[in-house]
Structure formats: structure tokens, C-alpha cells
Amino acid sequence: MDINKRYTYADYLTWLDGKARELIDGFIKMMPTPRLEHAEVSKNIYRHLDSVVLKNKGQCKVFYAPFDVRYF
């Protein structure tokens, strides 16, 4: 893939190589692997938020694993 080329969301959906990347304004932004400290903080935030939602019988869900989000 050419990082200087503009891609569409349809292009993005065909990339099945498992590499983490973002598509911003049509351009590829590679995502670095998080450091250990980031993973630890992320885990603690998730655990806290999830326990609050469960305790209060919230109607929302808290997700830990990364997944695609599409902004319009």
C-alpha cells in the first residue's frame, strides 16, 4: 500500500493482513504497538468502567479489544 495515496472505506475493508492502521481523510496512518505501560493503564480503565456499568445495571457496554469505528 502507498501511504501517499488516498483510499476509500471500501478499500479499507479489503485489507485482511491483520495490521493495525487508521484511515484518516482517505490516507493510511499506521498504528504503533502500544507499550506495556499503555496496556496496563488501558486494562485498569476498562476494569473500572465495566464494574461501574455492571454495578449500576447500565444499558451500555464496555469493550476492551480494539475494533473498527467509522466516523461520518
Secondary structure, 3 states (H helix, E strand, C coil): CCCCCCCCHHHHHCCCCCCCEEEECCEEEECCCCCHHHHHHHHHHHHHHHHHHHHCCCCCCCCCCCCCCCCC
